Amino acid sequence: MSEKNQLGESTPKPDEKVFISSNLLANYIDITIRGLIAFLTLGMFSYLVLMRLFNLPIWIVLPIIFVASLFISPYLSKIQLGEKIQDKYDDFLRKVIKILKR
């Protein structure tokens, strides 16, 4: 019930129990972390500069921060934490299951 992709890996169909590959989940985690880092760093900078120095209201500053973080997050591509976080989460789940089986 699975198909082969170009790399020869089998991709499960949605009717099977698990249909999210670990690489896809790690990519989503990486993208989320990059977006959060970009939004937080630009948010702090914009708070100090745009709101304190230029006295702009927050309803103007927030869209500026959001759009700027979309442009900045691809530059944070060296951040590769998705696999590490996923491995730690899997280890945590294994420990919990081992405790529950006792």
Secondary structure as the mmCIF struct_conf table of DSSP 4:
data_model
#
loop_
_struct_conf.conf_type_id
_struct_conf.id
_struct_conf.beg_label_comp_id
_struct_conf.beg_label_asym_id
_struct_conf.beg_label_seq_id
_struct_conf.end_label_comp_id
_struct_conf.end_label_asym_id
_struct_conf.end_label_seq_id
STRN STRN1 SER A 2 LYS A 4
TURN_TY1_P TURN_TY1_P1 GLN A 6 LEU A 7
BEND BEND1 GLY A 8 GLY A 8
STRN STRN2 SER A 10 PRO A 12
TURN_TY1_P TURN_TY1_P2 PRO A 14 ASP A 15
BEND BEND2 GLU A 16 LYS A 17
HELX_RH_AL_P HELX_RH_AL_P1 SER A 22 SER A 46
HELX_RH_PI_P HELX_RH_PI_P1 TYR A 47 LEU A 53
BEND BEND3 PHE A 54 PHE A 54
HELX_RH_AL_P HELX_RH_AL_P2 ILE A 58 ILE A 72
HELX_RH_3T_P HELX_RH_3T_P1 SER A 73 LEU A 76
TURN_TY1_P TURN_TY1_P3 SER A 77 LYS A 78
HELX_RH_AL_P HELX_RH_AL_P3 GLY A 82 LYS A 101
#
